[in-house]
């Protein structure tokens, strides 16, 4: 039985990923935002970022910077889901980020102890142990490339000469930017990861703000009904309630439509002499065909 048809998934648009420079040439289709065009980076062509993911707060932007971090620093705010490259004169480049579980594990300061273009990725032993069906094949490492969870660039945070396992890296999941994700560290659009990689030198200071620091500097943030980070305001809270009600209504309507389609499918099997337990599952295409027919 189909409980959540594809069009609901398209509405919510909340995919999750299991994973924590050279000069690039770009070409920009008319609908692409400058800075997020397709990028030919060595042997890899990084796709353009779709405009629907480039919402306010997610895009790279030069902003005023009032905190006291020194120029040449990277400042990560996991609560506002923002990353800053601090510049001279009270300015900074702000990037939107996604934050996974590992991204919540570090606070305080460290430094960039390693930089890697198109890094390889190896699942942890715990990932292999708990989901060997997904990760065992990559126990020896997944080479860098367009399917690699670490994306086009990675910065590795060190402290006292040791790798903290905290990563700032690109991502193949553009829909995750601005959201809290199931795994991983700090993700940026690949285009932003390349930009930050080219700015940050080895040894660059990295600071991860505490929640108190984030509230003092950024103010309160919250997730909207679709899991995207937004400023917490009365208007945003009201909009979240409105959107959540619409999503729940959509889900209820889809559940009823799926139940009707399944009932009709079982009736067809019965007419053909096929027992209910042997009736093949209703495919998405069949569901959509039946649903469209019932609406016409």
N, C-alpha and C positions, 0 to 999 in steps of 0.2 A: 504493500500500500504506500502511496506517495503522501507523506504528511506535510512536507514543505516543498512545494514545486519551485522550479527554477526561477520563476518571475519574482517570488518573495525574496530569494537570495539576491536577485539583481536589485531589488528595492533597498534592502538593508546594506548591501555592498560592504560586508565585514569579513573578508577573508583573513585567515590567520596562517602564519608560517611557523614551522618548527625549526628554529635556528637562532642563535645569537647573531709626482706625476708628470707624466709627459704631457706635452701640448696636444690638445684634442681638436679635431676639425668638426665643425657642426654644419647642419643644414636644417633650415626651419620651414616647415609647412606653415601656411598662413594662419592656421588656428593654434599654433604652438606658442606658449608664452616664452619670451626671450629668456635664455638661460636654461631652458628645459627642453631644447630641441634634441633630436636624435644626434648621438655623438659617435663618431668613428674613433675608437680608442685602440690603437694597435690593430690586432686582428678581430676585435669585437665591435659590433655595431650596437650601441646601447639605444634602446627605443626611446622616443620622446615620451615625456610624462603627459598623460592625458589631462586636459584642463580641469576635469571634474575633481582631480586630486589636488589641484593647486588653489585650494581655498585660502581665505585670509588666515595668516599665521603660519601656513605651511611653506610659503615661498621664501627664498633667500632675499634678504633686504638689509640695507644699511640703516641703522637706527641710532638714536641717542643712547648712551650707556652711562648710567649714573652710579653703578657699584664701583668699589675701589680696587677691582682686579687690575693688575698691570697689563699694559699692551703686550701682545704676543701670547696671551693666555687663551685657553679654551675653557669655557664655563658651561657646564651642563646643568640644566634645571629639569629634573625628571618629573616634577609636579606640574609645571607649566608646559612640559614637553617642548622645550626650546633649547637650542645650543647657540652659544655666542663665541665668535672670534673677536677678541678685544683689540681695538686699534688705538692709535694716538688721538688726542684731542677730544676725549669723551665720546667716541663713536665705536660702533661694533657692527659686525656682520651677524645677522640673526638667521638661524636655520630652523625649520620645523623638524622634529624627530619622532620616531616611534620608540617606545621603551618596553623591553621585555623583562622577564624575571631577573636575569643576571644583571640588568641595568639598575636594579633596585638594591644590589648587594654592596655597593661601594659609596662611601661618603668621605668628604675631605679632599685632600690634594694628592696628586701624583704627577707623573710626567710621561710624555710620549717616549717610550723606550724602543719602539720598533714601528716602522712604516712598511706597508706592503701593497704593491699594485697587484690586482687580481689575485687575492690571497686564496690559498687552499683552505678547506674546512674539514675538520674531523669531529664526529659526534663524540660526546663524552661517554665514558664507560657506563654511566647510569642510563643514558639514553639508549645505548645498545642493549643493556640488560633488560630495561623495561619494554622496549619496542624493537626487538631484533628483526621483525618483519620489515620495519622501515629503515633502520640504521645499520644493521649488520653489514650490508654490502659496502658501506662507506667507512668501515673500521680502519682501513688503511689510508683514508683521506680522500676528499673530493677535490680535484684540481680546480684552479680558478677558471671562471667562465661565466656565461650568462645565466646558467642554472645554479650557480653557487650562492648559498644564502648570505655570504659575506659581501657580495656585490663587487664593485670595481676597485674599491680601495678600503684599507683597514688601518686604523691607528690603534696601537696596543699600549694600554696604560700600565706603567711600572711604578713601583714604590720601593725605595731602598734596594734597588738593583734586582728586584724580583717582579715577575709578571703577575699582575693582580687578576688576570683573566677577564678584566673589563675591556670591552672593545667598542670603538666608534667606527662604524663601517657603513658601506652602501647596502642596498637591498634590491632584490628582484620583485618585491611586493610593494609597489607604490601605494596601494590602497591602505597600507598599514601606517603611513606617516600621519602623525597627529593623534595616534591611538595607542592604547596599552595593548601589547601583543602577548601571545602565549609563551614565547621564549625569545632568546636572543639578548643582546645588550642594547646599544644605542644605534639606531638605524637612521640613515638619511637617504633621500633620493640619490641615485648613483651620480647624477650631475652635481649635487651638492657635496657628496663625499669626495669627488675629484677636486672641487673648488677648495674645500677645507684642507685636503691633503697637500695641495700646492702651496697653501699659505703657512701651514704649521711645520716648523722645523723639528728635527730630533731634539729631544730635551725640553720641548715646549711644556709649560706648566698646564696642568689640567685640574680644574676644581669642579667637584660635584656638590651642589648646594644642598643644605638640609631643608626640611619642610618649612622651618621657621624663617630661614633666609629667603626662600621662595615667596612666602606670604608677605614678608616685609618689602621685597623688591618688586615682585610681579603682581601681588594681590591674589585673591582667590580665583582658582580655575575649577572647572567641572567638565564632565562628559555630557555631551548632548545625547539625544535619544539614539543616535547612530554610532556612539562611541567616540566621537571626535571631540578634541579638547577645545573649550571655548571659555571666555571670561565669564565668571559667575556674576550675573546681574539678575534683577527681578525679571527683566524681559527674557533672558536666556532660560531661566527656570520655567516661566510660563510657556515658552516655545517648546521646551523639552516635554512638558506634560501634554501639550497639544499633539506633538509628533508621536509620543508614546501611545496615546489613545488611537491615533490613526494606524499605527503599526499593529496594535492589538486587534483593531477592527479588520484590518487586512488579513491577519493570521486566521481570525475566526472564519472569515469568508472563504479563505483558501482551504481550511480544514473541512468545511461543509462541502465545497466543490470536490475535494479529493474523496470524501466519503461517498458522494453521489456517483462519481466516476468508478470507484471500486465496486459499488453495488451493481452498477450496470455491467461492469466487466465480469463479475461473478455470475450474473444472470446469463450472459452470453456463453460462458463456459458450461453452465448447466444445460442450456439448450443444445449444446454440442455433445452432451453426455460426458463432460469432464468433471470429476468430483472437485469440490471446492479446494481440497488439500493439494490437488494436482494442477489447479488452475495457474498458469504462468503469471509472474508478476506483471502488473500494468506498467508499461513503459512510459517515460515522460512524453514521448511523441503521441502515444495513444491517449494519455490523460489530456494533453493540450487539445487534441482533436475532439475528444468528447466534450471537454469544457467549452470549446468554441461553439460546438454544435448546440449545446444546451443554452448558450447565451444568445444565439441567433434567432 
